């Protein structure tokens, strides 16, 4: 997860020409839309695959049909809640638990040691193989990635509904993430556009993955938006805009 410049002026301009009835931008050159293929090229994620939903699996699923990593994610969540005496945990709590404290900096611009997964499993009374450890490490990251980068919320609380998907993705299952990402962008644009029309910007409560929208805008409207873009970088296209600064 990297830094992406998101100038307010660009988003405001997009919302001003957004038409909720057609889910397109109405410009002087006609209608312009964001397609599933656009999001696929920008994100590098799949259009096809299992349906994405955020659900808490049953005990039977955890014990019998889901990857073992899913059970450990829930155990970790429970341990953090008990230790901190809280009802919900934040992204920072999740990072602190899984990674050693000195390696918890998520700033890609700083030099830091490679993150090391916390290996202390004694309190779980279980041992994992090397492959299971690796799968759990991937599932741990994906659970945060889904909450923070793919389907963000206005707060920074970790969503336990992502654990099932994260563990199955770590076990090499493919999920159809592009359609819900596009739907989320549509909803975010529509809500903002409606609030702008009613002069009630403060009532916007919906969060969506806006960095993908900015990457789309930068792809089709390069002039005056971003500088220092390396066009030689291939898919996913959003990698071209990581760390670049806007000119506006």
C-alpha angles and dihedrals in degrees: 000000000000140000119277124190111233111183113199092220092063093050092046091052092050093049092050091061097036117118112203092194093063101019090234139113113251108216136165087262094052134263121339122191139188111238134201087247091055091054091045092054093044097047103028088225128132130267092195127057141073119344112264117230134151108235137147108238123229122253088252091056092047092051101040119016109025127077114270090244090071091061091050091051090056091045090052091049091051092049092052092048092050094045096048094034093229135131098225132021129224128226090257091056090053093050092046092052098048100037130048112263096246091055099050097101110120094189107119091198094066125080109240139159117269110274114259121210113236105255100191103115097148093108089057092054092222140103128217129206120239091259092049091049090052092048091049091050090053092047090050091054094043092053089057092040092055092049098042108030111019105034106011124182131208091256126050099239120135113244114223087200088077095060096084093051093042093052093047092048089051087054088056100261114148120229129197098238100153098073095052090044091054091045089051091052091049091051093047093051092046095049093047092045092051092048091050090051091052092042090238104120091150092068094066107120103159122099123200138170096277094168088074090053091051090049089052091049092047090050095054101027104038100156114094097357110081136009135200093033115166103217091185090075110101131207134009088051093202088073088072092065100044110123095359120136125230122239096214 
